[in-house]
Amino acid sequence: MIDLRRRQTVLVADDMPENIELLRAALEQSYIVKVANNGEKVLRIVYSDTPPDLILLDIMMPGLSGHEVCRRLKANPDRRRIPVIFVTAMDALEDERLGFEIGAVDYITKPISPAIVQARVCTHLALYDQTRELERMVEQRTRELIVSRGQIIRRLGRAAEFKDNETGNHVIRMSHYARLVGDAAGLGSTALDILFSTAPMHDIGKLGIPDRILLKPGKLDPGEWEIMKQHPRMGAEIIGEHDDDLLSTARAIALTHHEKWDGSGYPAGLAGENIPLCGRIAAVADVLDALLSERPYKPAYTIEKSMEFMNLQAGLHFDPALIPALRSVLPEVLRIRETFADERGALTDLELDDVSALAVLKSTPSPS
C-alpha cells in the first residue's frame, strides 16, 4: 500500500537558477525537492533507485530538451507513470497541445504563481497515489490468479507423472532446472515465473498413450514408438490454443520439448530458433533429469557423465547457447536433485508453493 505519510519527492528541472529557487521555495515546505539543470541529469535522477514522484520540467534546456526528456520517460515501462508537468514560457496553444501529446499531465506557463504550482503539484500527486494504489491492488489480484492457475497446471503435470510411475518427482526437479537455465540465459522475472509454472506440463500428452505402451517394461517396437511420439501433439491438444501467456507457454512446451536443435526431433522436425525458447529450455531440463535419475533401463548417471552427454549434444539435440548456461548453475542443480530426490517420496504440495520450495533449497546444503 502507498504510504501517504512519507514526504513525496518533486524533481525541479530548469536551466535557470532563479527559476529553480523560485520553485524550490514554493514546494520545500511540503515536499523533498531535487533539482536538475539539464535533461541528462533529469534522466539520471529518474533512473536512479529513488526516482521522484513528480517532475516539473522546463522545455528549453541545453542538451536534451524537456520534450525529448518526456518522450524518453514515457517510452520506459518502469518510469512512464511518473507525472510530468511542463513549466515553460512557451505559451502558444500548439506548444500546450504538443506537451499533452507526448505525455505531460499538466502545463504551467511562466512567470509562475507559487499558489498555482502548489495546487497543481498537490492534485497530480494525489492522482498518482490513487493510480499506484489501484495498480497495486490489481497486481495483487492478478498474482493470486496466476498462482491459482499455476497450481492447477502443475497438478495436471503431476497427473501425467502418476500414470508414468517411473519418474517420481521428475516434474518438480525439471521445472526448477528449467528456471535456473532460463535465468542464466537472461530471461526476465515474469518469463521465469511462467516457465517454472508451465514446465511440469511437458508430458501431459502421456495421458493419451495406452498403458500397454507407456508402462511396457521392455523396449518399444517401431509401431509402439510411433504412438509414443504422438504425446507432444496430444499434450498440445489437451491444453488447447489460448491468448493467455501461461497456457500458450504450457502448450508450446508440451508440443516442442522433444524437438532438437539439428531438426532431428519430433513431432514436427523443427530446428534451431524455430523451436520456441521455452521448448529448448524444457528439453535441456527434461533430459538432464532423466540422465541424473535411475530408470528401469539405466542407473542414475553422475553429474560428470551427464554433463559429458549434454556437452556432446550441444548444437545437435540442444541449443548450444543453453549448455554454458546450464554449466553455470550446476551447484543449484545438485541442491535441487537432493531436495526433491525420489527417495523422499512424492512431494505433491511442496512444489506448488514457490516460496516454500525456495526456502527449502536455500536451507539444503550442497551435496559433496
C-alpha positions as CSV (number, residue, x, y, z in Angstrom):
1,M,0.0,0.0,0.0
2,I,1.2,3.5,-0.8
3,D,2.5,5.2,2.3
4,L,0.8,8.6,2.2
5,R,2.6,9.8,5.4
6,R,6.0,9.9,3.7
7,R,7.3,13.1,2.2
8,Q,7.0,12.9,-1.6
9,T,9.7,14.0,-3.9
10,V,9.4,16.5,-6.6
11,L,12.1,16.9,-9.2
12,V,12.5,20.5,-10.5
13,A,14.3,20.8,-13.8
14,D,15.3,24.2,-15.3
15,D,18.5,25.6,-16.6
16,M,17.9,29.0,-14.9
17,P,19.0,29.1,-11.2
18,E,16.4,31.8,-10.3
19,N,13.6,29.6,-11.6
20,I,14.8,26.6,-9.7
21,E,15.0,28.7,-6.5
22,L,11.5,30.1,-7.0
23,L,10.0,26.6,-7.5
24,R,12.0,25.2,-4.6
25,A,10.8,27.9,-2.3
26,A,7.2,27.2,-3.3
27,L,7.5,23.4,-2.6
28,E,10.1,22.7,0.0
29,Q,7.8,23.1,3.0
30,S,5.7,20.2,1.8
31,Y,8.0,18.0,-0.3
32,I,11.5,16.8,-0.8
33,V,12.8,18.8,-3.7
34,K,15.5,17.6,-6.1
35,V,16.9,19.8,-8.8
36,A,18.5,19.3,-12.3
37,N,19.7,22.0,-14.7
38,N,19.7,19.8,-17.9
39,G,17.9,16.9,-19.4
40,E,20.7,14.4,-18.9
41,K,20.7,15.0,-15.2
42,V,16.9,14.6,-15.1
43,L,17.2,11.1,-16.6
44,R,20.0,10.1,-14.2
45,I,17.8,11.0,-11.2
46,V,14.7,9.4,-12.7
47,Y,16.5,6.2,-13.5
48,S,18.1,6.0,-10.0
49,D,17.0,3.8,-7.2
50,T,15.0,6.7,-5.7
51,P,13.0,8.2,-8.6
52,P,10.9,11.3,-7.9
53,D,7.1,11.2,-7.5
54,L,6.6,14.1,-9.9
55,I,8.6,16.2,-12.3
56,L,8.4,19.9,-13.0
57,L,10.1,20.1,-16.4
58,D,11.3,23.1,-18.3
59,I,11.2,22.7,-22.1
60,M,14.1,24.9,-23.3
61,M,17.2,23.4,-21.7
62,P,20.7,22.8,-23.0
63,G,21.3,19.3,-24.5
64,L,18.2,17.3,-24.2
65,S,15.0,19.4,-24.4
66,G,12.2,18.9,-22.0
67,H,10.1,17.4,-24.8
68,E,12.8,14.8,-25.5
69,V,13.2,14.0,-21.8
70,C,9.5,13.4,-21.6
71,R,9.4,11.2,-24.7
72,R,12.2,9.1,-23.2
73,L,10.5,8.7,-19.9
74,K,7.2,7.7,-21.4
75,A,8.9,5.1,-23.5
76,N,10.3,3.4,-20.4
77,P,7.8,1.0,-18.8
78,D,9.4,1.4,-15.4
79,R,9.1,5.2,-15.3
80,R,6.4,6.2,-17.7
81,R,3.8,6.6,-14.9
82,I,5.7,9.4,-13.2
83,P,3.6,12.6,-13.8
84,V,5.4,15.3,-15.8
85,I,4.2,18.9,-15.6
86,F,5.8,21.3,-18.1
87,V,6.8,24.7,-16.6
88,T,7.7,26.9,-19.5
89,A,7.4,30.4,-21.1
90,M,6.2,28.7,-24.4
91,D,2.5,29.5,-24.0
92,A,1.1,29.1,-27.5
93,L,-1.8,26.6,-27.9
94,E,0.3,24.5,-30.2
95,D,3.0,24.2,-27.5
96,E,0.4,23.0,-25.0
97,R,-1.0,20.5,-27.4
98,L,2.4,19.0,-28.1
99,G,3.1,18.8,-24.4
100,F,0.0,16.8,-23.7
101,E,0.5,14.6,-26.8
102,I,3.9,13.4,-25.6
103,G,2.6,12.5,-22.1
104,A,2.6,15.6,-19.8
105,V,-0.3,15.7,-17.3
106,D,-0.3,19.5,-17.0
107,Y,1.2,22.7,-18.3
108,I,2.2,25.8,-16.3
109,T,3.3,28.9,-18.0
110,K,5.9,31.4,-16.7
111,P,6.0,33.6,-14.9
112,I,4.7,31.1,-12.3
113,S,2.4,31.7,-9.4
114,P,3.6,29.8,-6.3
115,A,0.0,29.1,-5.3
116,I,-0.9,27.6,-8.7
117,V,2.3,25.4,-8.6
118,Q,1.4,24.1,-5.2
119,A,-2.2,23.4,-6.1
120,R,-1.2,21.6,-9.4
121,V,1.5,19.6,-7.7
122,C,-0.8,18.5,-4.9
123,T,-3.5,17.5,-7.3
124,H,-1.4,15.4,-9.5
125,L,0.5,13.7,-6.7
126,A,-2.8,12.7,-5.2
127,L,-4.0,11.3,-8.5
128,Y,-0.6,9.5,-8.9
129,D,-1.0,7.9,-5.4
130,Q,-4.5,6.8,-6.3
131,T,-3.3,5.3,-9.5
132,R,-0.5,3.4,-7.9
133,E,-2.8,2.0,-5.2
134,L,-5.2,0.8,-7.8
135,E,-2.4,-0.8,-9.8
136,R,-1.1,-2.4,-6.6
137,M,-4.5,-3.9,-5.9
138,V,-4.9,-5.1,-9.5
139,E,-1.3,-6.6,-9.4
140,Q,-2.0,-8.4,-6.2
141,R,-5.3,-9.9,-7.5
142,T,-3.6,-10.8,-10.8
143,R,-0.8,-12.5,-8.9
144,E,-3.3,-14.5,-6.9
145,L,-5.0,-15.7,-10.2
146,I,-1.6,-16.6,-11.7
147,V,-0.7,-18.6,-8.6
148,S,-4.0,-20.4,-8.7
149,R,-3.7,-21.2,-12.4
150,G,-0.1,-22.3,-11.9
151,Q,-1.2,-24.7,-9.2
152,I,-3.8,-26.2,-11.5
153,I,-1.2,-26.5,-14.3
154,R,1.3,-28.2,-12.0
155,R,-1.3,-30.6,-10.7
156,L,-2.1,-31.6,-14.2
157,G,1.6,-32.2,-14.8
158,R,1.6,-34.4,-11.7
159,A,-1.4,-36.3,-13.1
160,A,0.7,-37.3,-16.1
161,E,3.6,-38.4,-13.8
162,F,1.3,-40.6,-11.7
163,K,0.4,-42.5,-14.9
164,D,4.1,-42.9,-15.8
165,N,5.2,-44.2,-12.4
166,E,8.9,-44.4,-13.2
167,T,9.6,-40.8,-12.9
168,G,8.9,-39.9,-9.2
169,N,9.5,-36.2,-8.6
170,H,10.7,-35.6,-12.1
171,V,8.3,-32.7,-12.9
172,I,9.4,-30.8,-9.8
173,R,13.1,-31.2,-10.5
174,M,12.9,-30.4,-14.2
175,S,10.8,-27.2,-13.6
176,H,13.4,-25.9,-11.2
177,Y,16.2,-26.8,-13.6
178,A,14.3,-25.0,-16.4
179,R,14.0,-21.9,-14.3
180,L,17.7,-22.0,-13.4
181,V,18.7,-22.4,-17.0
182,G,16.3,-19.7,-18.1
183,D,17.7,-17.3,-15.5
184,A,21.2,-17.9,-16.6
185,A,20.2,-17.4,-20.2
186,G,18.9,-14.0,-19.4
187,L,15.1,-14.4,-19.1
188,G,13.3,-11.8,-17.0
189,S,11.4,-12.5,-13.8
190,T,7.9,-12.7,-15.4
191,A,9.1,-15.1,-18.1
192,L,10.9,-17.2,-15.5
193,D,7.7,-17.5,-13.4
194,I,5.8,-18.6,-16.4
195,L,8.4,-21.1,-17.4
196,F,8.6,-22.6,-13.9
197,S,4.8,-22.9,-13.7
198,T,4.4,-24.5,-17.1
199,A,7.4,-26.8,-17.4
200,P,5.6,-29.5,-15.4
201,M,3.0,-29.8,-18.2
202,H,5.6,-31.0,-20.7
203,D,4.4,-34.7,-20.7
204,I,0.7,-34.1,-20.2
205,G,0.2,-35.8,-23.5
206,K,1.2,-39.1,-22.0
207,L,-2.3,-39.2,-20.6
208,G,-3.3,-40.2,-24.1
209,I,-0.8,-43.0,-24.5
210,P,-2.2,-46.5,-23.9
211,D,-0.9,-48.1,-20.7
212,R,0.4,-51.2,-22.7
213,I,2.9,-48.8,-24.3
214,L,3.6,-46.3,-21.6
215,L,4.2,-49.0,-18.9
216,K,5.8,-51.6,-21.1
217,P,8.9,-52.7,-19.2
218,G,11.0,-53.5,-22.3
219,K,12.0,-51.6,-25.5
220,L,9.2,-50.3,-27.6
221,D,8.8,-51.8,-31.1
222,P,8.7,-49.4,-34.1
223,G,4.9,-49.2,-34.1
224,E,4.7,-48.6,-30.4
225,W,7.4,-45.9,-30.7
226,E,5.4,-44.1,-33.4
227,I,2.4,-44.0,-31.0
228,M,4.6,-42.8,-28.1
229,K,6.0,-40.0,-30.4
230,Q,2.5,-38.6,-30.6
231,H,2.4,-37.5,-27.0
232,P,3.6,-33.9,-27.7
233,R,0.7,-33.4,-30.1
234,M,-1.7,-34.9,-27.6
235,G,-0.4,-32.6,-24.9
236,A,-0.9,-29.6,-27.1
237,E,-4.4,-30.7,-27.9
238,I,-5.2,-31.2,-24.2
239,I,-4.0,-27.7,-23.3
240,G,-5.6,-26.1,-26.4
241,E,-4.8,-22.7,-28.0
242,H,-5.1,-19.6,-25.8
243,D,-4.0,-16.0,-25.9
244,D,-3.1,-16.3,-22.2
245,D,0.7,-16.3,-21.7
246,L,0.7,-19.1,-19.1
247,L,-1.4,-21.5,-21.2
248,S,0.2,-20.7,-24.5
249,T,3.6,-21.3,-23.0
250,A,2.4,-24.6,-21.5
251,R,1.2,-25.7,-24.9
252,A,4.4,-24.7,-26.6
253,I,6.5,-26.7,-24.1
254,A,4.2,-29.7,-24.4
255,L,4.4,-29.6,-28.2
256,T,8.2,-28.9,-28.7
257,H,10.2,-30.3,-25.8
258,H,11.2,-33.3,-28.0
259,E,12.3,-31.2,-30.9
260,K,16.1,-31.0,-31.5
261,W,18.3,-28.1,-32.5
262,D,19.5,-30.0,-35.6
263,G,16.0,-30.8,-36.8
264,S,16.0,-34.5,-36.0
265,G,13.5,-34.3,-33.2
266,Y,9.7,-34.8,-33.1
267,P,6.8,-34.3,-33.7
268,A,7.4,-31.6,-36.4
269,G,11.2,-31.8,-37.0
270,L,11.7,-28.1,-36.1
271,A,15.3,-26.9,-36.0
272,G,17.3,-24.1,-34.4
273,E,15.4,-21.0,-33.3
274,N,12.2,-22.2,-35.0
275,I,11.8,-24.2,-31.7
276,P,10.4,-21.8,-29.1
277,L,12.9,-20.9,-26.4
278,C,10.7,-22.4,-23.7
279,G,10.7,-25.7,-25.5
280,R,14.5,-25.6,-25.9
281,I,15.0,-24.9,-22.2
282,A,12.5,-27.6,-21.3
283,A,14.4,-30.1,-23.4
284,V,17.6,-29.4,-21.5
285,A,15.9,-29.7,-18.2
286,D,14.0,-32.9,-19.1
287,V,17.0,-34.8,-20.5
288,L,19.3,-33.7,-17.7
289,D,16.9,-35.0,-15.0
290,A,16.5,-38.3,-17.0
291,L,20.2,-38.7,-17.0
292,L,20.6,-38.0,-13.3
293,S,17.8,-40.3,-12.3
294,E,17.6,-44.0,-12.1
295,R,15.3,-45.8,-14.6
296,P,14.4,-49.4,-15.1
297,Y,16.6,-49.4,-18.2
298,K,19.6,-47.5,-16.7
299,P,21.3,-46.5,-13.5
300,A,21.5,-42.8,-12.4
301,Y,24.4,-41.1,-14.1
302,T,26.9,-38.9,-12.2
303,I,26.8,-35.2,-12.8
304,E,30.1,-35.6,-14.7
305,K,28.8,-38.3,-17.0
306,S,25.5,-36.4,-17.5
307,M,27.3,-33.2,-18.4
308,E,29.6,-35.0,-20.8
309,F,26.5,-36.1,-22.7
310,M,24.9,-32.7,-22.6
311,N,28.1,-31.1,-23.9
312,L,28.4,-33.6,-26.7
313,Q,24.8,-32.8,-27.7
314,A,25.2,-29.1,-27.8
315,G,24.3,-28.0,-31.3
316,L,22.7,-31.4,-32.1
317,H,20.0,-32.1,-29.5
318,F,20.3,-28.8,-27.6
319,D,20.5,-25.1,-28.3
320,P,24.3,-24.6,-27.9
321,A,23.8,-21.3,-26.1
322,L,21.9,-23.1,-23.3
323,I,24.7,-25.6,-22.3
324,P,27.0,-22.9,-20.9
325,A,24.0,-21.5,-19.0
326,L,23.4,-25.0,-17.6
327,R,27.1,-25.4,-16.5
328,S,26.9,-22.1,-14.7
329,V,24.1,-23.3,-12.4
330,L,25.3,-26.9,-11.6
331,P,25.7,-26.3,-7.9
332,E,22.0,-25.3,-7.7
333,V,21.1,-28.3,-9.9
334,L,22.7,-30.6,-7.4
335,R,20.8,-29.0,-4.5
336,I,17.5,-29.4,-6.3
337,R,18.3,-33.1,-7.1
338,E,19.0,-33.7,-3.4
339,T,16.0,-31.7,-2.1
340,F,13.5,-33.4,-4.4
341,A,15.0,-36.9,-4.6
342,D,12.6,-39.7,-5.4
343,E,13.7,-41.4,-2.2
344,R,11.9,-38.7,-0.2
345,G,8.6,-39.8,-1.7
346,A,6.2,-37.8,-3.9
347,L,6.4,-34.2,-2.8
348,T,3.0,-33.2,-4.1
349,D,2.4,-30.0,-2.3
350,L,5.9,-28.5,-1.8
351,E,6.4,-27.8,-5.5
352,L,3.2,-25.7,-5.6
353,D,4.5,-23.3,-3.0
354,D,7.3,-21.4,-4.8
355,V,8.3,-19.5,-1.7
356,S,8.4,-22.7,0.5
357,A,10.4,-24.6,-2.2
358,L,13.0,-21.8,-2.5
359,A,13.3,-21.7,1.3
360,V,13.9,-25.5,1.4
361,L,16.5,-25.1,-1.4
362,K,18.3,-22.4,0.4
363,S,18.5,-24.4,3.6
364,T,19.7,-27.6,2.0
365,P,23.5,-27.9,1.9
366,S,25.1,-28.7,-1.3
367,P,26.0,-32.4,-1.9
368,S,29.7,-33.1,-1.6
